[in-house]
Amino acid sequence: EAVGARPLPSPSAQTNEPQAVYRLTSADAAEERVLLSVLRALEQAFETKHRLALEQARTEMLSASMTFQVMADEVKKNQEDSGKRFDAASRQLKDGLTSTSKRLFLLEREKDSLAKAGATSQTATASLAKTVDALRTENLALRDRTASLEAQLAAVLAAVDAQGERLSRAEALAARETARPAPPYH
């Protein structure tokens, strides 16, 4: 709208003080509606600015939400993959430990039976003593292997615990981000 101002004659011509009185005019509105049209234009400008700011904030929030969801999905997938690898490694170590324990038990039984048979004959005693020494060496090697497998299992368990802690921290962060209220818009 074309809004202008025109000077009015001074109501107090008797005072020597300069006074400026203007009347707002508009080519598109009647004289009594000029202020109303100016206020309407201001209201529309504020409403447009507010709507644009609200839409921009909404767009930014949706973008941040989608990014966070993608990160949470990746963390969950990584945890599932780590869990599967841990289960497979644990099963393999457990099977190896069970097999080693059975062999150890069988070797102990064999050692005992050889020791009993060695008491019957002097010549058999010499050959049985050699067998017992060989079994003892193998027994020590198996015990070392069992200790090594137990150490590996402990290392795998520590890695899984560390992965669980990282996941817990990521979930706590996700919970804080989800629980954070949206800022009020004016």
N, CA, C and O of each residue as an XYZ file, in Angstrom:
744
protein
N       0.843     -1.167      0.000
C       0.000      0.000      0.000
C       0.887      1.227      0.000
O       2.010      1.207      0.504
N       0.378      2.259     -0.556
C       1.107      3.529     -0.554
C       0.630      4.341      0.630
O      -0.492      4.845      0.640
N       1.484      4.462      1.622
C       1.124      5.212      2.828
C       1.983      6.459      2.838
O       3.187      6.393      2.590
N       1.381      7.571      3.119
C       2.122      8.820      3.141
C       1.737      9.631      4.355
O       0.889      9.208      5.140
N       2.336     10.768      4.518
C       2.018     11.669      5.628
C       1.915     13.075      5.059
O       2.717     13.483      4.219
N       0.920     13.800      5.527
C       0.804     15.202      5.094
C       0.675     16.065      6.331
O       0.014     15.653      7.284
N       1.275     17.245      6.360
C       1.228     18.098      7.547
C      -0.160     18.701      7.735
O      -0.848     19.030      6.770
N      -0.553     18.836      8.994
C      -1.821     19.469      9.353
C      -1.516     20.857      9.894
O      -0.418     21.098     10.396
N      -2.466     21.765      9.800
C      -2.214     23.083     10.391
C      -2.111     22.960     11.903
O      -2.834     22.179     12.522
N      -1.227     23.718     12.482
C      -0.979     23.677     13.924
C      -2.194     24.197     14.661
O      -2.672     25.285     14.343
N      -2.731     23.440     15.664
C      -3.904     23.904     16.389
C      -3.585     25.063     17.304
O      -4.473     25.855     17.619
N      -2.358     25.186     17.733
C      -2.032     26.297     18.641
C      -1.082     27.228     17.923
O       0.135     27.127     18.073
N      -1.616     28.096     17.177
C      -0.797     29.033     16.430
C      -0.266     30.140     17.320
O       0.608     30.898     16.899
N      -0.780     30.254     18.559
C      -0.356     31.318     19.451
C       1.010     31.031     20.075
O       1.704     31.973     20.458
N       1.420     29.770     20.190
C       2.711     29.463     20.813
C       3.805     29.560     19.764
O       3.578     29.323     18.577
N       4.973     29.906     20.218
C       6.106     30.045     19.312
C       6.898     28.748     19.176
O       7.905     28.693     18.470
N       6.440     27.728     19.847
C       7.159     26.440     19.776
C       6.809     25.741     18.469
O       5.643     25.694     18.079
N       7.785     25.217     17.815
C       7.471     24.501     16.568
C       6.812     23.151     16.902
O       7.301     22.403     17.749
N       5.736     22.867     16.246
C       5.034     21.598     16.429
C       4.825     20.968     15.051
O       4.574     21.649     14.057
N       4.939     19.655     15.035
C       4.708     18.952     13.784
C       3.607     17.932     14.010
O       3.744     17.025     14.831
N       2.560     18.082     13.303
C       1.448     17.136     13.403
C       1.229     16.606     11.992
O       1.092     17.371     11.037
N       1.200     15.301     11.882
C       1.023     14.668     10.575
C      -0.173     13.746     10.622
O      -0.532     13.216     11.673
N      -0.760     13.572      9.512
C      -1.870     12.643      9.375
C      -1.420     11.575      8.374
O      -0.908     11.884      7.298
N      -1.630     10.282      8.767
C      -1.264      9.185      7.871
C      -2.341      9.054      6.809
O      -3.537      9.107      7.096
N      -1.891      8.883      5.586
C      -2.843      8.722      4.482
C      -2.441      7.522      3.664
O      -1.290      7.085      3.696
N      -3.395      6.994      2.932
C      -3.125      5.848      2.079
C      -3.973      5.978      0.831
O      -5.120      6.419      0.890
N      -3.408      5.593     -0.293
C      -4.154      5.658     -1.541
C      -5.160      4.507     -1.615
O      -6.161      4.607     -2.324
N      -4.899      3.402     -0.881
C      -5.748      2.220     -0.966
C      -6.783      2.130      0.136
O      -7.707      1.326      0.015
N      -6.683      2.903      1.197
C      -7.609      2.770      2.311
C      -8.171      4.137      2.677
O      -7.559      5.178      2.439
N      -9.365      4.089      3.267
C      -9.988      5.320      3.741
C      -9.153      5.878      4.881
O      -8.356      5.164      5.490
N      -9.342      7.155      5.164
C      -8.519      7.838      6.153
C      -8.589      7.181      7.533
O      -7.570      7.052      8.211
N      -9.779      6.770      7.946
C      -9.917      6.163      9.280
C      -9.406      4.715      9.304
O      -9.292      4.148     10.391
N      -9.097      4.100      8.178
C      -8.637      2.717      8.102
C      -7.133      2.589      7.829
O      -6.640      1.470      7.682
N      -6.418      3.661      7.758
C      -4.990      3.622      7.433
C      -4.213      2.891      8.516
O      -3.406      2.011      8.217
N      -4.450      3.251      9.778
C      -3.726      2.603     10.870
C      -4.058      1.113     10.921
O      -3.176      0.291     11.171
N      -5.310      0.764     10.689
C      -5.717     -0.648     10.667
C      -4.996     -1.402      9.554
O      -4.549     -2.528      9.772
N      -4.873     -0.814      8.374
C      -4.178     -1.498      7.274
C      -2.688     -1.640      7.571
O      -2.088     -2.646      7.193
N      -2.076     -0.663      8.235
C      -0.659     -0.766      8.615
C      -0.479     -1.885      9.624
O       0.453     -2.683      9.518
N      -1.382     -1.942     10.614
C      -1.297     -3.006     11.613
C      -1.510     -4.383     10.984
O      -0.834     -5.342     11.357
N      -2.443     -4.491     10.035
C      -2.663     -5.767      9.344
C      -1.406     -6.206      8.589
O      -1.025     -7.375      8.635
N      -0.774     -5.272      7.903
C       0.446     -5.590      7.153
C       1.554     -6.054      8.100
O       2.270     -7.007      7.794
N       1.701     -5.378      9.262
C       2.694     -5.804     10.257
C       2.384     -7.199     10.780
O       3.274     -8.038     10.919
N       1.094     -7.435     11.070
C       0.688     -8.752     11.584
C       0.988     -9.849     10.568
O       1.477    -10.916     10.938
N       0.702     -9.597      9.295
C       0.982    -10.592      8.260
C       2.484    -10.833      8.131
O       2.909    -11.971      7.931
N       3.289     -9.783      8.244
C       4.745     -9.949      8.151
C       5.266    -10.774      9.316
O       6.088    -11.670      9.121
N       4.790    -10.479     10.549
C       5.213    -11.271     11.707
C       4.752    -12.712     11.583
O       5.498    -13.632     11.915
N       3.542    -12.915     11.112
C       3.012    -14.282     10.969
C       3.828    -15.070      9.958
O       4.122    -16.243     10.188
N       4.200    -14.455      8.848
C       5.016    -15.116      7.827
C       6.396    -15.453      8.383
O       6.903    -16.554      8.169
N       6.997    -14.517      9.087
C       8.325    -14.756      9.669
C       8.263    -15.883     10.697
O       9.139    -16.748     10.722
N       7.240    -15.878     11.538
C       7.078    -16.925     12.555
C       6.854    -18.294     11.908
O       7.429    -19.290     12.345
N       6.023    -18.341     10.875
C       5.749    -19.601     10.186
C       7.031    -20.162      9.556
O       7.282    -21.365      9.634
N       7.844    -19.294      8.932
C       9.104    -19.744      8.324
C      10.081    -20.258      9.380
O      10.734    -21.282      9.174
N      10.186    -19.556     10.507
C      11.090    -20.000     11.580
C      10.628    -21.325     12.153
O      11.447    -22.198     12.438
N       9.326    -21.485     12.326
C       8.782    -22.740     12.849
C       9.043    -23.892     11.881
O       9.402    -24.988     12.312
N       8.872    -23.663     10.602
C       9.103    -24.700      9.597
C      10.586    -25.085      9.545
O      10.921    -26.261      9.397
N      11.457    -24.101      9.664
C      12.900    -24.393      9.661
C      13.289    -25.213     10.888
O      14.062    -26.165     10.773
N      12.765    -24.859     12.054
C      13.063    -25.614     13.275
C      12.530    -27.028     13.163
O      13.198    -27.975     13.580
N      11.350    -27.185     12.612
C      10.768    -28.523     12.429
C      11.655    -29.368     11.508
O      11.918    -30.537     11.790
N      12.112    -28.766     10.410
C      12.982    -29.470      9.469
C      14.291    -29.896     10.149
O      14.742    -31.025      9.957
N      14.897    -29.014     10.932
C      16.145    -29.338     11.632
C      15.933    -30.459     12.644
O      16.776    -31.346     12.772
N      14.804    -30.424     13.367
C      14.521    -31.473     14.352
C      14.323    -32.826     13.675
O      14.816    -33.842     14.164
N      13.605    -32.843     12.553
C      13.408    -34.104     11.830
C      14.739    -34.654     11.323
O      14.979    -35.860     11.387
N      15.596    -33.778     10.822
C      16.906    -34.208     10.330
C      17.745    -34.796     11.458
O      18.361    -35.849     11.290
N      17.772    -34.122     12.608
C      18.545    -34.619     13.751
C      17.980    -35.944     14.248
O      18.739    -36.841     14.617
N      16.682    -36.074     14.263
C      16.044    -37.311     14.722
C      16.400    -38.475     13.809
O      16.690    -39.572     14.286
N      16.381    -38.244     12.506
C      16.707    -39.310     11.557
C      18.177    -39.715     11.697
O      18.494    -40.903     11.651
N      19.070    -38.751     11.865
C      20.494    -39.053     12.029
C      20.717    -39.888     13.278
O      21.467    -40.863     13.250
N      20.077    -39.516     14.360
C      20.233    -40.267     15.600
C      19.680    -41.682     15.456
O      20.281    -42.624     15.973
N      18.563    -41.856     14.775
C      17.980    -43.184     14.582
C      18.922    -44.071     13.776
O      19.075    -45.255     14.076
N      19.554    -43.495     12.749
C      20.513    -44.266     11.946
C      21.676    -44.723     12.816
O      22.113    -45.870     12.721
N      22.185    -43.817     13.676
C      23.293    -44.184     14.565
C      22.863    -45.290     15.531
O      23.609    -46.242     15.762
N      21.670    -45.164     16.089
C      21.182    -46.176     17.035
C      21.040    -47.527     16.338
O      21.375    -48.560     16.917
N      20.546    -47.524     15.098
C      20.411    -48.780     14.351
C      21.775    -49.412     14.085
O      21.922    -50.631     14.177
N      22.770    -48.591     13.757
C      24.119    -49.118     13.514
C      24.710    -49.719     14.789
O      25.327    -50.783     14.745
N      24.524    -49.047     15.912
C      25.041    -49.558     17.183
C      24.372    -50.883     17.520
O      25.032    -51.823     17.963
N      23.067    -50.959     17.311
C      22.328    -52.196     17.599
C      22.812    -53.331     16.707
O      23.002    -54.453     17.179
N      23.016    -53.047     15.408
C      23.496    -54.080     14.489
C      24.900    -54.544     14.880
O      25.193    -55.740     14.859
N      25.766    -53.593     15.236
C      27.123    -53.947     15.665
C      27.094    -54.808     16.925
O      27.877    -55.748     17.060
N      26.193    -54.485     17.838
C      26.077    -55.284     19.062
C      25.608    -56.698     18.731
O      26.136    -57.668     19.274
N      24.626    -56.821     17.850
C      24.147    -58.153     17.473
C      25.252    -58.955     16.806
O      25.417    -60.142     17.087
N      26.020    -58.304     15.911
C      27.128    -58.996     15.241
C      28.183    -59.432     16.260
O      28.690    -60.552     16.193
N      28.507    -58.553     17.193
C      29.491    -58.901     18.224
C      28.983    -60.043     19.092
O      29.747    -60.934     19.464
N      27.689    -60.017     19.415
C      27.096    -61.089     20.216
C      27.193    -62.426     19.497
O      27.506    -63.443     20.115
N      26.924    -62.428     18.193
C      27.018    -63.677     17.419
C      28.459    -64.183     17.374
O      28.717    -65.375     17.543
N      29.402    -63.252     17.141
C      30.811    -63.671     17.111
C      31.259    -64.193     18.478
O      31.990    -65.180     18.569
N      30.811    -63.522     19.530
C      31.159    -63.966     20.877
C      30.570    -65.347     21.161
O      31.254    -66.207     21.715
N      29.308    -65.566     20.787
C      28.685    -66.870     20.999
C      29.440    -67.968     20.258
O      29.677    -69.044     20.807
N      29.817    -67.695     19.013
C      30.555    -68.691     18.233
C      31.921    -68.974     18.865
O      32.326    -70.130     18.991
N      32.626    -67.911     19.259
C      33.947    -68.098     19.875
C      33.826    -68.812     21.211
O      34.646    -69.672     21.532
N      32.813    -68.464     21.989
C      32.607    -69.125     23.284
C      32.295    -70.606     23.100
O      32.818    -71.462     23.813
N      31.429    -70.889     22.127
C      31.083    -72.292     21.856
C      32.324    -73.074     21.437
O      32.542    -74.196     21.894
N      33.132    -72.478     20.570
C      34.347    -73.151     20.109
C      35.314    -73.382     21.272
O      35.872    -74.470     21.408
N      35.512    -72.366     22.106
C      36.411    -72.518     23.254
C      35.864    -73.540     24.248
O      36.624    -74.320     24.823
N      34.558    -73.534     24.448
C      33.944    -74.483     25.371
C      34.102    -75.909     24.846
O      34.413    -76.825     25.607
N      33.887    -76.093     23.542
C      34.075    -77.420     22.958
C      35.525    -77.877     23.092
O      35.796    -79.031     23.424
N      36.455    -76.954     22.829
C      37.873    -77.296     22.979
C      38.223    -77.631     24.420
O      38.994    -78.556     24.677
N      37.659    -76.879     25.361
C      37.908    -77.141     26.775
C      37.338    -78.487     27.194
O      37.976    -79.227     27.943
N      36.126    -78.812     26.711
C      35.509    -80.097     27.025
C      36.331    -81.242     26.460
O      36.574    -82.236     27.145
N      36.757    -81.106     25.223
C      37.575    -82.142     24.589
C      38.894    -82.332     25.340
O      39.327    -83.460     25.578
N      39.517    -81.232     25.703
C      40.778    -81.309     26.435
C      40.582    -81.954     27.803
O      41.408    -82.751     28.247
N      39.494    -81.606     28.460
C      39.219    -82.213     29.770
C      38.992    -83.721     29.652
O      39.460    -84.493     30.489
N      38.281    -84.126     28.622
C      38.050    -85.569     28.409
C      39.369    -86.279     28.132
O      39.637    -87.351     28.674
N      40.179    -85.673     27.290
C      41.480    -86.294     26.993
C      42.339    -86.372     28.244
O      43.028    -87.364     28.482
N      42.288    -85.310     29.038
C      43.051    -85.283     30.273
C      42.576    -86.392     31.207
O      43.390    -87.093     31.809
N      41.271    -86.549     31.325
C      40.716    -87.610     32.160
C      41.139    -88.981     31.649
O      41.564    -89.843     32.418
N      41.014    -89.166     30.333
C      41.405    -90.457     29.753
C      42.902    -90.724     29.938
O      43.313    -91.854     30.201
N      43.698    -89.685     29.801
C      45.141    -89.857     29.992
C      45.463    -90.209     31.450
O      46.340    -91.030     31.720
N      44.752    -89.589     32.370
C      44.960    -89.914     33.789
C      44.595    -91.383     34.065
O      45.312    -92.084     34.779
N      43.478    -91.833     33.493
C      43.066    -93.237     33.689
C      44.090    -94.192     33.077
O      44.439    -95.216     33.665
N      44.557    -93.834     31.893
C      45.547    -94.682     31.234
C      46.833    -94.739     32.051
O      47.453    -95.797     32.165
N      47.222    -93.636     32.604
C      48.426    -93.593     33.438
C      48.264    -94.521     34.641
O      49.183    -95.262     34.987
N      47.101    -94.477     35.271
C      46.849    -95.337     36.425
C      46.892    -96.820     36.045
O      47.468    -97.644     36.755
N      46.266    -97.136     34.906
C      46.265    -98.559     34.496
C      47.673    -99.031     34.149
O      48.030   -100.174     34.432
N      48.464    -98.171     33.546
C      49.844    -98.539     33.230
C      50.684    -98.701     34.502
O      51.568    -99.555     34.575
N      50.394    -97.880     35.479
C      51.137    -97.994     36.730
C      50.827    -99.332     37.422
O      51.722    -99.947     38.002
N      49.569    -99.785     37.366
C      49.188   -101.080     37.974
C      49.820   -102.258     37.230
O      50.274   -103.228     37.838
N      49.835   -102.149     35.904
C      50.412   -103.234     35.111
C      51.930   -103.302     35.278
O      52.530   -104.364     35.112
N      52.549   -102.169     35.607
C      54.009   -102.126     35.759
C      54.499   -102.891     36.966
O      55.667   -103.277     37.015
N      53.632   -103.120     37.946
C      54.039   -103.841     39.150
C      54.236   -105.327     38.881
O      54.902   -105.987     39.679
N      53.705   -105.880     37.824
C      53.781   -107.327     37.553
C      55.089   -107.771     36.929
O      55.500   -108.918     37.102
N      55.734   -106.895     36.218
C      56.907   -107.388     35.493
C      58.011   -106.333     35.495
O      57.756   -105.136     35.358
N      59.255   -106.817     35.654
C      60.407   -105.916     35.683
C      60.659   -105.327     34.302
O      60.944   -104.134     34.196
N      60.566   -106.103     33.266
C      60.802   -105.607     31.908
C      59.667   -104.680     31.450
O      59.888   -103.699     30.739
N      58.464   -105.020     31.876
C      57.316   -104.161     31.527
C      57.412   -102.829     32.267
O      56.921   -101.808     31.785
N      58.051   -102.844     33.451
C      58.187   -101.632     34.253
C      59.026   -100.583     33.509
O      58.693    -99.398     33.533
N      60.075   -100.997     32.872
C      60.936   -100.047     32.160
C      60.189    -99.399     30.987
O      60.251    -98.187     30.780
N      59.482   -100.246     30.228
C      58.745    -99.670     29.088
C      57.564    -98.814     29.562
O      57.242    -97.787     28.963
N      56.925    -99.265     30.657
C      55.811    -98.468     31.192
C      56.301    -97.139     31.766
O      55.589    -96.138     31.685
N      57.471    -97.111     32.329
C      58.011    -95.859     32.873
C      58.212    -94.834     31.751
O      57.950    -93.644     31.923
N      58.683    -95.326     30.597
C      58.849    -94.423     29.456
C      57.488    -93.887     28.990
O      57.356    -92.706     28.669
N      56.499    -94.751     28.959
C      55.152    -94.324     28.532
C      54.568    -93.296     29.507
O      53.941    -92.315     29.106
N      54.793    -93.552     30.793
C      54.288    -92.620     31.807
C      54.961    -91.261     31.656
O      54.298    -90.232     31.782
N      56.245    -91.239     31.392
C      56.946    -89.964     31.198
C      56.377    -89.203     29.987
O      56.172    -87.990     30.030
N      56.133    -89.955     28.916
C      55.561    -89.322     27.718
C      54.158    -88.774     28.025
O      53.791    -87.679     27.596
N      53.397    -89.560     28.771
C      52.048    -89.097     29.127
C      52.102    -87.888     30.058
O      51.279    -86.979     29.948
N      53.041    -87.877     30.947
C      53.188    -86.748     31.851
C      53.503    -85.470     31.064
O      52.955    -84.405     31.345
N      54.380    -85.594     30.088
C      54.720    -84.443     29.245
C      53.490    -83.950     28.472
O      53.222    -82.752     28.383
N      52.757    -84.918     27.920
C      51.541    -84.548     27.192
C      50.511    -83.929     28.132
O      49.795    -82.994     27.770
N      50.452    -84.471     29.345
C      49.522    -83.936     30.353
C      49.860    -82.472     30.675
O      48.972    -81.625     30.761
N      51.148    -82.195     30.849
C      51.560    -80.816     31.118
C      51.231    -79.900     29.935
O      50.792    -78.764     30.112
N      51.455    -80.424     28.727
C      51.137    -79.638     27.529
C      49.636    -79.363     27.460
O      49.206    -78.264     27.109
N      48.857    -80.377     27.799
C      47.398    -80.189     27.790
C      46.959    -79.212     28.878
O      46.041    -78.419     28.667
N      47.600    -79.265     30.020
C      47.265    -78.308     31.088
C      47.631    -76.880     30.656
O      46.895    -75.929     30.917
N      48.773    -76.759     29.995
C      49.164    -75.448     29.469
C      48.142    -74.972     28.436
O      47.750    -73.805     28.420
N      47.724    -75.892     27.582
C      46.708    -75.538     26.555
C      45.395    -75.145     27.223
O      44.736    -74.195     26.801
N      45.014    -75.890     28.279
C      43.783    -75.556     29.006
C      43.899    -74.162     29.621
O      42.952    -73.380     29.557
N      45.030    -73.850     30.205
C      45.245    -72.528     30.790
C      45.189    -71.454     29.702
O      44.618    -70.383     29.906
N      45.781    -71.748     28.558
C      45.754    -70.800     27.438
C      44.327    -70.562     26.955
O      43.931    -69.426     26.695
N      43.562    -71.640     26.839
C      42.157    -71.509     26.405
C      41.348    -70.717     27.422
O      40.491    -69.917     27.044
N      41.608    -70.930     28.708
C      40.896    -70.170     29.742
C      41.259    -68.683     29.663
O      40.398    -67.825     29.860
N      42.522    -68.378     29.377
C      42.937    -66.981     29.235
C      42.263    -66.338     28.020
O      41.821    -65.191     28.084
N      42.187    -67.082     26.916
C      41.511    -66.568     25.727
C      40.034    -66.310     26.010
O      39.480    -65.297     25.585
N      39.403    -67.238     26.735
C      37.987    -67.060     27.087
C      37.803    -65.817     27.954
O      36.844    -65.068     27.767
N      38.712    -65.593     28.896
C      38.631    -64.406     29.753
C      38.782    -63.133     28.909
O      38.090    -62.146     29.160
N      39.670    -63.142     27.921
C      39.865    -61.974     27.051
C      38.614    -61.699     26.224
O      38.218    -60.547     26.049
N      37.999    -62.760     25.718
C      36.767    -62.586     24.931
C      35.659    -62.029     25.810
O      34.906    -61.153     25.386
N      35.557    -62.536     27.038
C      34.526    -62.032     27.968
C      34.761    -60.561     28.294
O      33.805    -59.792     28.394
N      36.009    -60.161     28.458
C      36.318    -58.750     28.738
C      35.930    -57.879     27.547
O      35.394    -56.786     27.733
N      36.191    -58.346     26.330
C      35.817    -57.582     25.132
C      34.308    -57.434     25.031
O      33.811    -56.375     24.648
N      33.586    -58.471     25.367
C      32.123    -58.404     25.315
C      31.605    -57.440     26.378
O      30.674    -56.677     26.122
N      32.203    -57.470     27.570
C      31.783    -56.529     28.624
C      32.021    -55.088     28.182
O      31.180    -54.219     28.412
N      33.170    -54.833     27.545
C      33.475    -53.482     27.067
C      32.463    -53.053     26.000
O      32.007    -51.910     25.996
N      32.117    -53.970     25.102
C      31.120    -53.661     24.066
C      29.770    -53.379     24.703
O      29.046    -52.487     24.261
N      29.428    -54.138     25.742
C      28.162    -53.917     26.453
C      28.132    -52.548     27.109
O      27.094    -51.885     27.108
N      29.267    -52.109     27.674
C      29.328    -50.782     28.302
C      29.157    -49.679     27.258
O      28.458    -48.697     27.504
N      29.794    -49.836     26.091
C      29.641    -48.832     25.036
C      28.190    -48.764     24.577
O      27.662    -47.677     24.339
N      27.553    -49.904     24.454
C      26.149    -49.931     24.047
C      25.279    -49.273     25.107
O      24.356    -48.529     24.776
N      25.565    -49.541     26.388
C      24.776    -48.927     27.465
C      24.910    -47.409     27.417
O      23.930    -46.688     27.605
N      26.145    -46.921     27.162
C      26.336    -45.470     27.063
C      25.576    -44.905     25.871
O      24.975    -43.836     25.979
N      25.591    -45.599     24.741
C      24.866    -45.139     23.556
C      23.369    -45.128     23.808
O      22.669    -44.209     23.381
N      22.872    -46.158     24.507
C      21.435    -46.193     24.815
C      21.067    -45.090     25.795
O      19.998    -44.491     25.671
N      21.940    -44.805     26.778
C      21.658    -43.725     27.728
C      21.638    -42.392     26.997
O      20.792    -41.547     27.286
N      22.556    -42.187     26.055
C      22.566    -40.966     25.262
C      21.297    -40.862     24.435
O      20.703    -39.790     24.323
N      20.885    -41.990     23.853
C      19.652    -41.994     23.062
C      18.460    -41.666     23.931
O      17.555    -40.949     23.503
N      18.449    -42.187     25.156
C      17.331    -41.905     26.064
C      17.313    -40.431     26.433
O      16.239    -39.836     26.515
N      18.486    -39.819     26.661
C      18.527    -38.390     26.990
C      18.064    -37.546     25.809
O      17.338    -36.569     25.995
N      18.472    -37.909     24.606
C      18.082    -37.153     23.431
C      16.578    -37.270     23.183
O      15.930    -36.307     22.773
N      16.046    -38.434     23.430
C      14.613    -38.655     23.225
C      13.814    -37.933     24.292
O      12.735    -37.419     23.997
N      14.308    -37.876     25.527
C      13.562    -37.274     26.638
C      13.677    -35.758     26.645
O      12.900    -35.114     27.350
N      14.588    -35.154     25.914
C      14.784    -33.700     25.929
C      13.576    -33.024     25.303
O      13.239    -33.313     24.155
N      12.894    -32.101     26.054
C      11.702    -31.435     25.496
C      12.091    -30.442     24.417
O      13.181    -29.869     24.427
N      11.158    -30.256     23.480
C      11.388    -29.305     22.396
C      11.318    -27.888     22.941
O      10.474    -27.607     23.792
N      12.191    -26.974     22.473
C      12.143    -25.592     22.963
C      10.841    -24.930     22.519
O      10.340    -25.200     21.427
N      10.292    -24.056     23.378
C       9.027    -23.392     23.007
C       9.285    -22.368     21.892
O      10.356    -21.763     21.832
N       8.306    -22.183     21.023
C       8.413    -21.236     19.922
C       7.457    -20.077     20.182
O       6.320    -20.275     20.609
N       7.935    -18.875     19.919
C       7.096    -17.682     20.110
C       6.865    -17.008     18.793
O       6.183    -15.984     18.735
